Amino acid sequence: MYRHAFKIAAIISFFFISGYACSQSYVYLDENGKEVSAKIFDEKCDSNLLFHCLVVKQTQQLVVSQIRLKQKFGKISPQEMNQIRKLLRKDSGRELE
């Protein structure tokens, strides 16, 4: 009898846990703070040359993820970053993303 009650309790808790995970809404923001689709967000995150992707805010109902430029995490200015990119482009002969 206890095994039967345990199985029922396990099944009920499984449905509550799976329902909780499915009830979250996901919002994806690009580097400019504008909402984008999950596909665009994943494409930019996969080409992680210039972008850093992170979860900005997470609650029970909402998960907000944002793309940020990697240069904003370091001590390099945007002007210095552009100079480095131009030099790398010139030396390598390849276009950087």
N, C-alpha and C positions, 0 to 999 in steps of 0.2 A: 504494500500500500504506500509506503514511504517513497519507494522508487518511482511509482506512478506519479505521485504528487511532485517529486523532484523533476521528472521529465516535463510535466506541464508547466512548472515554474520556469524551467530553462527555456522552453519554447516561447512562453509569454515574454520573458526578458529579452530574448533574441529579437522578437518583433518590435519591442520598444526601442532597443538599441538601433536596429536598422532603420526604423522610422525617424529617429532623431538625426541620424546621419544624412538621410535624404531630405530633411526639411530645411537644410541650410541653403541660402541663396549665395551665389558667387558673383562678385562684381570685379571686372578687370579694368584697370586704368593704364593708359600708356604713359610715356615720359612727360607728356604735356598735361596730364591730369584728366584727359578725356576718356570716356568709357569706350572700350573696344571689345570685340568678340573674343571668345576663348581661343579660337584658331589663330587669330593675329597675335594674341598675347603669347601663345606657345611658340609661334614662329620667331618672334623677337627674342624670347628667352633662350631658345635653342641656338640662336646665333649670338652667343654671349660675348662677342668681341667688345662691344661698347655698352651693353645693357646689363643691369643687375636686377633680378626679379625677387620680390619679397612680399610677404603677407603684412600689410599695414595694420589691419584691424580684424579681429575675429571675435564674434559673439556667438550665441546659440543659434541665431537665425541668419547671420550674415558673415561672409568672409570677403574681405576687400584685399585684392592683390594689386600691386603697382610695379611698373617698370621704372627704373631710375637709371640715369646715365652713370657709368662707372666713374667718370671723372669727378663727379660730385662727392664721392666717398674719400678721395685722396686730397692731397695738398696741391694739386695742379690746377691752374686757372684754365678757363675755356680757351683763352688766347694761346697759352702754352700747348694745350692739347691739339689745337688746330695746326700749330707750327710742327709738332711732332708727327701728326698725321701726314702733312704735306711732305716732310722729309722722308718718312717711310714710303709714301707713295712714289716719290722720286727715285729713291734708292732701289726699291723692289720692282718697280715698273708695273705694279698691280694696284687696282682700285680697292680702297678700304671701304667697308660698310659704314 
